[in-house]
Amino acid sequence: MMAEENIFLFVPNLIGYARIVLAIASFYFMTERPLLTALLYFFSGLFDAFDGYAARALNQGTKLGAALDMLTDRCATMCLLVALSLFYPQYIFVFQMLMTLDIVSHWLQMYSTLLRGESSHKNMDVSAHPLLRIYYTSRPVLFVMCGLNEMFFGMMYLLHFAEGPTKS
């Protein structure tokens, strides 16, 4: 990478900006337009796979892109969980604990990465727990786990708007 290159215009970062716009649009419509929200949120999440791929394929990985990616992921999940807390108040404590676990686990992972002097939180050494190593080093495992998590929350979101069966 040459010193005069503008990393703000790297393809993966442009994809990241699009993710942010799509996520914010989904937040805006979240309480009243469930199908539009789901579509916007889905594409924001789908772009998450493309920004990393583009960064590797184009050799345009940057610390800005990595931070943008993680912050977008965390904010999108938090906003969806806040909406679910409003829709399902009986489970607010569960959603609060899920938000706490998400933030704390990612912060600890990033902090430990910095302490080890690694360039990415996905770099795992042999002393890491085997489940963490599989999660962070196997792209298919990471994709499926994140996808299933988002799908579960997304289905809970859409279920809130579905009309249930009625007694006759």
Disulfide bonds with the S-S distance in Angstrom:
none
